Amino acid sequence: MDLSTGLGGCGLNRAGDRKRVVILGSTGSIGRQALDVVRSHPDRFVVVGLGAGRNRDLLRAQIATFGCPSYSAVDGPLPDTSATFLPLVDLATVDADLVLVATVGAAGIAPTLAALRAGRDVALANKEVLVVAGRPVVEAARASGAAILPVDSEHSAIWQCIRGEAKLGAWSPGSPIERLLLTASGGAFRDLPIDDLDTVTPEQALHHPNWVMGAKVTIDSATLLNKGFEVIEAHWLFGLPYDRIDVVLHRESLVHSLVAFADGTMKAQLGPPDMRLPIQYALGYPNRLTSPVERLDLSAVGQLTFARVPADRYPCFRLAIAAASAGESACAVLSGADEAAVSLFLERRIRFTDIPALIERVLSARCPVAGLSADELVVASEWAEAKCRELAE
């Protein structure tokens, strides 16, 4: 998969018109910020499809605001709109230049595959798509020639650092890219004594020191499992083996990732912790558009810090790296178990420290299997979610 050339619908379409964008997960955090980007560049983008969960009032307002002709909603058609209702998978294949997948969980896998198989470029903001079904998704992109454009701030940073240096997804020995370094803020409890983690509340875990994100990814940031997921994603997006992908703690969340090159030099991508920037980079590619985001003042920042990840503080990170080494089905199980464990914690049915314990028990209950299809990997993830809830009873 080469994201650096032949990107089909990226940029303006063949008629020189605005880029036609479908946004799946439009009422969530990433979806709303993507619409902010569209609103800032009405001459660049037109929304041709919106997909949402159960926030029907907001979806209805978004359809009206952006004049969207097609939509999808979990609970069926909306009563007061002239836009055409479509199942989510069908919405992913409408005539568009780019499909932004910002849904939550494994529900994003089927529409991502549908979009890629239809030749639609995909801006990917859903971690589970590549964590659960990385190989089938990458194979679908290769087969159709469609592009997968990373939206996560860390992967967007890597993409920007290697642009002009190497082809994305085509790493091999002898490549100028030596290592990838993802940065991690450390999450809500990075300074809390480890002995106090037993008693933390969901409200405390949802108070991220730097980023404004959805509930699931904010909890995953507190456990650092999100960074384990991002290592798995980076493997599929950029083609590097796992032993060439590192994570460092970076409290300021201003350096979003770094790339180490074979000549001993490094590149880093810096910017304020605002998700509108990587969203806009993916939507606007290959053009870098203007943004209203506050500019970074390094003299005001003063210093940037980096440190190793302490294994005793973040057992979920260790579990993610172990699952990555075990293979695709273990990653699918990891994702499903985490989905359930985070939900149970938010429901106050388990403690924060029970999250890694439950995930480890689920991983131990199923032997890894190689060569599974996307559907089989989704089944493995769903099994893990149910198994986690069973073990929590």
C-alpha positions as CSV (number, residue, x, y, z in Angstrom):
1,M,0.0,0.0,0.0
2,D,1.5,3.3,-1.1
3,L,-0.1,6.4,0.4
4,S,2.3,8.8,-1.2
5,T,1.4,8.4,-4.8
6,G,-1.7,7.6,-6.8
7,L,-4.2,8.6,-4.1
8,G,-7.3,8.7,-6.3
9,G,-9.7,11.1,-4.8
10,C,-7.3,12.9,-2.5
11,G,-7.1,16.6,-3.3
12,L,-9.8,18.0,-5.6
13,N,-11.7,15.5,-7.8
14,R,-11.3,15.3,-11.5
15,A,-13.9,17.9,-12.2
16,G,-12.0,20.4,-10.0
17,D,-15.0,20.5,-7.6
18,R,-14.9,20.3,-3.8
19,K,-13.8,17.0,-2.3
20,R,-16.9,14.8,-1.6
21,V,-16.7,13.5,2.0
22,V,-18.6,10.8,3.9
23,I,-18.3,11.0,7.7
24,L,-19.1,7.8,9.6
25,G,-19.5,8.6,13.3
26,S,-20.5,12.2,12.6
27,T,-22.0,12.8,16.1
28,G,-18.9,11.6,18.0
29,S,-15.9,13.7,19.0
30,I,-13.9,13.1,15.8
31,G,-16.9,13.4,13.6
32,R,-17.9,16.8,15.1
33,Q,-14.4,18.1,14.7
34,A,-14.3,16.9,11.1
35,L,-17.4,18.9,10.4
36,D,-15.7,21.9,12.0
37,V,-12.9,21.5,9.4
38,V,-15.5,21.3,6.6
39,R,-17.2,24.4,8.0
40,S,-13.8,26.2,7.9
41,H,-13.2,25.3,4.3
42,P,-16.5,25.4,2.4
43,D,-14.7,25.9,-0.9
44,R,-12.8,22.6,-0.4
45,F,-15.3,20.1,0.9
46,V,-18.9,19.0,0.5
47,V,-20.5,16.4,2.8
48,V,-22.3,13.7,0.8
49,G,-23.0,11.3,3.7
50,L,-23.3,11.2,7.5
51,G,-23.5,8.2,9.6
52,A,-24.3,8.2,13.4
53,G,-25.3,6.1,16.3
54,R,-28.2,7.1,18.5
55,N,-27.8,10.9,18.8
56,R,-30.6,11.4,16.3
57,D,-31.3,15.0,17.1
58,L,-27.7,16.0,16.4
59,L,-27.6,13.9,13.3
60,R,-30.8,15.6,12.0
61,A,-29.2,19.0,12.7
62,Q,-26.0,18.1,10.9
63,I,-27.9,16.9,7.8
64,A,-29.8,20.2,7.7
65,T,-26.7,22.3,8.3
66,F,-24.5,20.6,5.6
67,G,-27.3,19.8,3.1
68,C,-26.3,16.2,3.2
69,P,-28.1,14.0,0.7
70,S,-27.5,10.6,2.4
71,Y,-27.3,9.3,6.0
72,S,-27.3,6.3,8.2
73,A,-28.5,5.9,11.8
74,V,-28.4,2.9,14.1
75,D,-32.1,3.0,14.9
76,G,-33.4,3.5,11.4
77,P,-34.7,6.4,9.3
78,L,-35.3,9.8,10.7
79,P,-38.8,11.1,10.4
80,D,-38.2,14.7,9.5
81,T,-35.6,14.8,6.7
82,S,-35.6,14.5,3.0
83,A,-32.2,12.9,2.9
84,T,-31.9,9.3,1.8
85,F,-31.5,6.6,4.5
86,L,-28.9,3.9,3.8
87,P,-27.4,1.1,5.9
88,L,-23.9,2.1,7.1
89,V,-22.1,-0.3,4.8
90,D,-24.0,1.1,1.8
91,L,-23.3,4.7,2.9
92,A,-19.6,3.9,2.9
93,T,-19.7,3.2,-0.8
94,V,-21.7,6.2,-2.2
95,D,-20.0,8.3,-4.8
96,A,-17.4,10.1,-2.8
97,D,-13.7,11.0,-2.8
98,L,-13.0,10.2,0.8
99,V,-14.7,8.2,3.6
100,L,-13.8,9.3,7.2
101,V,-14.3,6.3,9.5
102,A,-14.7,7.7,13.0
103,T,-17.1,5.1,14.4
104,V,-16.3,3.4,17.7
105,G,-15.4,-0.2,18.1
106,A,-15.4,-3.2,15.7
107,A,-18.5,-1.8,14.0
108,G,-16.2,0.3,11.8
109,I,-14.6,-2.8,10.2
110,A,-17.4,-3.7,7.7
111,P,-17.9,-0.1,6.3
112,T,-14.1,0.4,6.1
113,L,-13.8,-2.8,4.0
114,A,-16.8,-1.9,1.9
115,A,-15.3,1.6,1.2
116,L,-11.9,0.2,0.3
117,R,-13.3,-2.6,-1.9
118,A,-15.3,0.1,-3.8
119,G,-12.1,2.1,-4.4
120,R,-12.9,4.8,-1.9
121,D,-10.0,6.3,0.0
122,V,-10.5,6.0,3.8
123,A,-9.4,8.4,6.4
124,L,-9.2,6.1,9.4
125,A,-9.9,7.4,13.0
126,N,-11.1,4.1,14.4
127,K,-8.4,2.1,16.2
128,E,-10.2,-1.2,16.3
129,V,-10.3,-1.5,12.5
130,L,-6.6,-2.2,12.2
131,V,-6.2,-3.7,15.7
132,V,-8.9,-6.4,15.0
133,A,-8.6,-6.8,11.2
134,G,-5.3,-5.2,10.1
135,R,-4.3,-7.7,7.5
136,P,-7.7,-8.0,5.7
137,V,-8.1,-4.2,5.7
138,V,-4.6,-3.6,4.2
139,E,-5.1,-6.4,1.7
140,A,-8.4,-4.8,0.6
141,A,-6.6,-1.4,0.1
142,R,-3.9,-3.1,-2.0
143,A,-6.4,-4.9,-4.1
144,S,-8.4,-1.8,-5.1
145,G,-5.6,0.7,-5.1
146,A,-7.5,2.8,-2.5
147,A,-5.6,4.7,0.2
148,I,-5.7,4.4,4.0
149,L,-5.0,7.9,5.5
150,P,-4.2,7.9,9.2
151,V,-6.1,10.4,11.4
152,D,-4.8,9.5,14.9
153,S,-2.4,12.3,15.8
154,E,0.5,9.9,16.3
155,H,0.1,8.1,12.9
156,S,-0.6,11.4,11.2
157,A,2.7,12.7,12.6
158,I,4.6,9.7,11.3
159,W,3.0,10.1,7.9
160,Q,4.0,13.7,7.7
161,C,7.6,12.9,8.8
162,I,8.2,10.2,6.2
163,R,6.5,12.1,3.4
164,G,9.1,12.4,0.7
165,E,11.4,9.9,2.4
166,A,9.7,6.6,1.8
167,K,6.5,4.9,0.6
168,L,4.0,4.2,3.4
169,G,3.3,0.6,4.0
170,A,6.3,-0.5,1.9
171,W,9.0,-0.8,4.5
172,S,11.7,-3.4,4.0
173,P,15.3,-3.9,5.2
174,G,17.4,-1.2,3.7
175,S,14.7,1.4,4.0
176,P,15.8,4.8,5.2
177,I,13.4,4.5,8.1
178,E,15.1,2.8,11.0
179,R,12.5,3.2,13.8
180,L,9.2,4.8,14.7
181,L,8.7,6.4,18.1
182,L,5.1,7.1,19.2
183,T,4.6,9.5,22.1
184,A,2.3,9.0,25.0
185,S,1.1,11.6,27.5
186,G,0.7,9.0,30.3
187,G,-3.0,9.7,30.8
188,A,-4.9,10.9,33.8
189,F,-3.0,8.9,36.4
190,R,0.6,9.4,35.3
191,D,1.5,11.1,38.6
192,L,-0.8,9.1,41.0
193,P,0.9,6.7,43.3
194,I,0.4,3.2,41.9
195,D,-1.1,2.0,45.2
196,D,-3.9,4.6,44.8
197,L,-5.1,3.2,41.4
198,D,-7.4,0.7,43.2
199,T,-9.8,3.5,44.2
200,V,-9.9,5.9,41.3
201,T,-13.3,6.8,39.8
202,P,-14.5,7.0,36.2
203,E,-14.7,10.7,36.5
204,Q,-11.0,11.0,37.5
205,A,-10.0,8.7,34.6
206,L,-11.9,10.8,32.1
207,H,-10.0,13.9,33.1
208,H,-7.2,13.8,30.5
209,P,-4.4,16.3,31.2
210,N,-4.0,17.4,27.6
211,W,-6.5,16.0,25.1
212,V,-10.3,16.3,24.8
213,M,-11.5,12.9,23.5
214,G,-14.3,10.4,23.7
215,A,-14.8,8.3,26.9
216,K,-13.4,5.0,25.6
217,V,-10.1,6.3,24.2
218,T,-9.7,8.5,27.3
219,I,-9.8,5.4,29.6
220,D,-7.5,3.6,27.2
221,S,-5.1,6.5,27.6
222,A,-5.2,6.2,31.3
223,T,-4.3,2.4,31.1
224,L,-2.0,3.2,28.1
225,L,-3.7,0.4,26.1
226,N,-4.4,3.0,23.5
227,K,-0.7,3.2,22.9
228,G,-0.5,-0.5,22.5
229,F,-3.3,-0.3,20.0
230,E,-1.3,2.4,18.2
231,V,1.8,0.2,17.9
232,I,-0.4,-2.4,16.2
233,E,-1.9,0.2,13.9
234,A,1.5,1.6,13.0
235,H,2.7,-1.9,12.1
236,W,-0.1,-2.2,9.5
237,L,-0.1,1.4,8.3
238,F,3.7,1.7,7.8
239,G,4.9,-1.9,7.4
240,L,7.6,-1.9,10.1
241,P,8.0,-5.0,12.3
242,Y,7.0,-4.6,15.9
243,D,10.6,-4.5,17.1
244,R,11.2,-1.3,15.2
245,I,8.2,0.6,16.8
246,D,8.8,2.2,20.2
247,V,6.8,4.3,22.7
248,V,8.1,7.1,24.9
249,L,6.3,9.1,27.5
250,H,6.0,12.8,26.5
251,R,4.0,14.7,29.1
252,E,3.5,17.9,27.0
253,S,1.7,16.1,24.1
254,L,3.3,18.6,21.6
255,V,5.6,16.1,19.8
256,H,3.1,13.7,18.3
257,S,5.6,11.1,17.0
258,L,9.2,10.8,15.7
259,V,10.9,8.9,13.0
260,A,14.5,7.7,13.3
261,F,16.4,7.3,10.0
262,A,19.3,5.1,8.9
263,D,21.8,8.0,8.9
264,G,21.2,8.7,12.6
265,T,18.9,11.7,12.3
266,M,15.4,12.0,13.4
267,K,12.3,13.9,12.4
268,A,9.5,15.0,14.8
269,Q,6.1,16.5,14.1
270,L,5.0,19.1,16.6
271,G,1.7,20.9,17.1
272,P,-0.9,21.8,19.8
273,P,-3.0,18.9,21.1
274,D,-5.9,19.6,18.8
275,M,-7.5,16.8,16.8
276,R,-8.7,19.2,14.1
277,L,-5.1,19.3,12.8
278,P,-4.6,15.6,11.9
279,I,-8.2,15.4,10.8
280,Q,-7.7,18.3,8.4
281,Y,-4.4,16.9,7.2
282,A,-6.1,13.7,6.1
283,L,-9.2,15.4,4.6
284,G,-7.1,18.0,2.8
285,Y,-4.3,15.8,1.6
286,P,-2.2,16.3,-0.6
287,N,-2.8,20.0,0.3
288,R,-1.9,21.5,3.7
289,L,-4.7,23.9,4.5
290,T,-4.9,27.0,6.8
291,S,-6.3,26.4,10.2
292,P,-7.8,28.5,13.1
293,V,-6.0,26.4,15.6
294,E,-3.8,28.3,18.1
295,R,-0.2,28.4,17.1
296,L,2.5,26.7,19.1
297,D,4.8,29.0,21.0
298,L,7.9,27.0,21.9
299,S,9.4,29.8,24.0
300,A,6.3,29.7,26.2
301,V,6.5,25.9,26.4
302,G,10.0,26.1,27.7
303,Q,11.0,22.4,27.7
304,L,10.0,19.1,26.2
305,T,10.4,16.0,28.2
306,F,10.7,12.3,27.2
307,A,10.9,9.1,29.4
308,R,10.6,5.4,29.2
309,V,7.2,3.7,29.8
310,P,7.2,2.3,33.4
311,A,5.9,-1.3,33.0
312,D,4.6,-1.5,36.6
313,R,2.3,1.5,36.0
314,Y,0.9,0.4,32.7
315,P,0.3,-3.4,32.6
316,C,-2.2,-3.0,29.8
317,F,0.5,-1.7,27.5
318,R,2.5,-4.9,28.2
319,L,-0.5,-7.0,27.3
320,A,-0.9,-5.2,24.0
321,I,2.7,-5.8,23.0
322,A,2.4,-9.4,23.9
323,A,-0.8,-9.8,21.9
324,A,0.8,-8.1,18.9
325,S,3.6,-10.7,19.1
326,A,1.1,-13.6,19.4
327,G,-0.7,-12.7,16.1
328,E,-3.8,-11.2,14.6
329,S,-6.4,-13.3,16.5
330,A,-4.8,-12.3,19.9
331,C,-5.1,-8.6,18.9
332,A,-8.8,-9.2,18.1
333,V,-9.3,-10.8,21.5
334,L,-7.4,-7.9,23.2
335,S,-9.7,-5.4,21.5
336,G,-12.9,-7.1,22.5
337,A,-11.8,-7.7,26.1
338,D,-10.8,-4.1,26.5
339,E,-14.2,-2.9,25.0
340,A,-16.0,-4.8,27.8
341,A,-13.6,-4.0,30.6
342,V,-13.7,-0.3,29.9
343,S,-17.5,-0.4,29.8
344,L,-17.6,-2.3,33.0
345,F,-15.4,0.3,34.7
346,L,-17.5,3.2,33.4
347,E,-20.5,1.3,34.8
348,R,-18.7,1.1,38.2
349,R,-18.9,-2.7,38.1
350,I,-15.2,-3.2,38.3
351,R,-12.2,-1.2,39.6
352,F,-9.7,0.5,37.4
353,T,-7.0,-2.1,38.3
354,D,-9.4,-4.9,37.3
355,I,-9.1,-3.8,33.7
356,P,-5.7,-5.4,32.9
357,A,-6.5,-8.4,35.1
358,L,-9.7,-9.2,33.2
359,I,-8.0,-8.6,29.8
360,E,-5.2,-11.0,30.7
361,R,-7.6,-13.7,31.8
362,V,-9.5,-13.4,28.5
363,L,-6.3,-13.6,26.5
364,S,-5.2,-16.7,28.4
365,A,-8.5,-18.4,27.7
366,R,-8.1,-18.5,23.9
367,C,-5.2,-19.8,21.8
368,P,-4.1,-17.6,18.9
369,V,-5.1,-18.8,15.4
370,A,-3.5,-17.6,12.2
371,G,-5.0,-16.7,8.9
372,L,-8.5,-15.8,10.0
373,S,-10.8,-13.8,7.7
374,A,-12.1,-10.3,8.7
375,D,-15.5,-11.9,9.8
376,E,-13.7,-14.5,11.9
377,L,-11.6,-11.9,13.6
378,V,-14.7,-9.9,14.4
379,V,-16.2,-13.1,15.9
380,A,-13.1,-13.5,18.0
381,S,-13.4,-9.9,19.3
382,E,-17.1,-10.4,20.1
383,W,-16.3,-13.7,21.9
384,A,-13.7,-11.8,24.0
385,E,-16.1,-9.1,24.9
386,A,-18.7,-11.6,26.1
387,K,-16.0,-13.7,27.9
388,C,-14.8,-10.6,29.8
389,R,-18.3,-9.8,31.0
390,E,-18.8,-13.4,32.0
391,L,-15.5,-13.4,34.1
392,A,-16.5,-10.1,35.7
393,E,-19.7,-11.6,37.2
